């Protein structure tokens, strides 16, 4: 789901990568980032369960890519 070779320490960059690959739409990304900036927590109840699962999997994948560098 993330582009090959992509990794970032930025939550917003991960979300934008998912949007670029049509897993999230612009509104999803804006809402998730706004909620994160407000609460300083990743909150996924603003998107469907399917999209929340995609975000979680992408964050885990991104973490593993960063860890292996």
Residue pairs with C-beta under 8 A, 6 or more apart in sequence:
1 18
1 21
1 23
1 54
1 57
1 58
1 61
2 14
2 17
2 18
2 21
2 58
2 61
2 62
2 65
3 17
3 20
3 21
6 17
6 62
6 65
7 62
7 65
7 66
7 69
8 14
8 17
8 62
8 66
9 66
11 33
11 36
11 42
11 59
12 29
12 33
12 36
14 55
14 58
14 59
14 62
15 24
15 28
15 29
15 32
15 33
15 55
16 29
17 58
18 24
18 29
18 54
18 55
18 58
19 25
19 26
19 28
19 29
23 51
23 54
23 58
24 32
24 47
24 51
24 54
24 55
28 46
28 47
28 51
31 46
31 47
32 42
32 43
32 44
32 46
32 47
32 55
35 43
35 46
36 42
36 43
42 59
44 51
44 52
44 55
44 56
45 52
47 55
